[in-house]
Amino acid sequence: MLKRYLLTPGPTAVPPEVMLRMSQPLIHHRTPEFETLFAEVQHGLQWLFQTTQEVLMLAASGTGAMEAAVANLCSAGDTVIVVNGGKFGERWTKISQAFGLKPVEIKVEWGQAVQPAAVAAALQAHPHTKAVLVQASETSTTALHPVKALAALTRDTDTLLVVDGITSIGATETPMDEWGLDVVITGSQKALMLPPGLAFIALSEKAWKQVESATLPRYYFDLRRERKEQQKHTTAYTPAISLINGLSAVLHLMQDEGLEHLFARHALLAAATRAAAQALALTLLAQTSPSPAATGVFLPEGINGSQFLKYMRDRMGVDIAGGQDHLKGKIVRISHIGYAGPFDVITAISTIEMALRRFGHPLELGRGLRAAEEVLMDGWPAIG
Ligand SMILES: *Cc1c(COP(=O)(O)O)cnc(C)c1O
């Protein structure tokens, strides 16, 4: 038997109490019982997004909410500014192109955060920009973009700031209303500790106004229709009932922990992982603005990343993520988002140390672990 550990930045592990909740017998969605459940999770989501706006739930993966944002806010030929610093930034470009928009890309080196000045310059060069599309946390490079600073640029203009918060909501401070984010998106299989299948999207007043005048075609993802139904605590189409039931359990777990502790836990696990990588002389991909969702590190020269990950997964039972595109085979990404604790970091680091040794990389076993433990000690209060 091989005991398995899922330490990827989506899908993430699901807590046992959430699994149990989702295995309850189905209830019908056009019932008062479902409406009560729906109203409760709507409330919880507003707390999580730190907004007074409605947070709409869609039966889709996260990309569905990205597409919904574009389709509901834009008209054909609109200019949008895309911050493209990784795989998910690139996705904004592809969605925009698919809908006949004119994306102006700000290319950011993978692992780096966008410079607000670059966005300011692009806005100046394209004053009729409909929206700036960005990731708060670019999961493919494990870097955080400074969305608070970007919101300061768009706040008093006609341009909207659309934030893919799929690995930032529930992992790091992203207060929608306070920062003036116009659209915030997340998905179920990252910080929300659920299986994939739910996407979430919240819009500011300014964004809702834009929805009225936008002319791109939309049907399944027509947010006007969804909003009307969700205001009555139901959905336009059959919702992912079991996932919404699980979401209720998740939100209780999160509310019991509290946002401040939730963010502090992610920050601590990320700091411990980075300390371990540094102790092992592994170069971090995101040096200046690392995400608390996952940590990307370069493998030593000469190690085949695909074989390395396969060995970890198939022989050691530990699933971490690799790199994409030009970083494929070169990096690994260790997740610490969602249902993650200190011993997930320990597991990941220990496995990496032993696998590196197996692959012939000379290292002192326990070196990374010790560095991680030194950081993790801060997570436990003194005895007494
Ligand atoms: C996971 C992820 C997505 C895409 O989500 P899917 O659920 O695979 O559609 C988009 N953006 C970011 C930042 C992500 O981490």
The ligand as an SDF file (V2000), in Angstrom:
LIG
                    3D

 15 15  0  0  0  0  0  0  0  0999 V2000
   -6.4710   27.1030  -10.8070 C   0  0  0  0  0  0  0  0  0  0  0  0
   -6.4600   28.4660  -11.3510 C   0  0  0  0  0  0  0  0  0  0  0  0
   -7.2800   28.8640  -12.4270 C   0  0  0  0  0  0  0  0  0  0  0  0
   -8.1010   27.9490  -13.2610 C   0  0  0  0  0  0  0  0  0  0  0  0
   -8.9370   27.2150  -12.7100 O   0  0  0  0  0  0  0  0  0  0  0  0
   -9.7100   25.9830  -13.3410 P   0  0  0  0  0  0  0  0  0  0  0  0
  -10.4930   25.6570  -12.1480 O   0  0  0  0  0  0  0  0  0  0  0  0
   -8.7030   24.9690  -13.7330 O   0  0  0  0  0  0  0  0  0  0  0  0
  -10.5170   26.4590  -14.4630 O   0  0  0  0  0  0  0  0  0  0  0  0
   -7.2400   30.1700  -12.8320 C   0  0  0  0  0  0  0  0  0  0  0  0
   -6.4440   31.0600  -12.2380 N   0  0  0  0  0  0  0  0  0  0  0  0
   -5.6340   30.7260  -11.2360 C   0  0  0  0  0  0  0  0  0  0  0  0
   -4.7600   31.7810  -10.6340 C   0  0  0  0  0  0  0  0  0  0  0  0
   -5.6160   29.4230  -10.7500 C   0  0  0  0  0  0  0  0  0  0  0  0
   -4.7960   29.0950   -9.7400 O   0  0  0  0  0  0  0  0  0  0  0  0
  1  2  1  0
  2  3  1  0
  2 14  2  0
  3  4  1  0
  3 10  2  0
  4  5  1  0
  5  6  1  0
  6  7  2  0
  6  8  1  0
  6  9  1  0
 10 11  1  0
 11 12  2  0
 12 13  1  0
 12 14  1  0
 14 15  1  0
M  END
$$$$
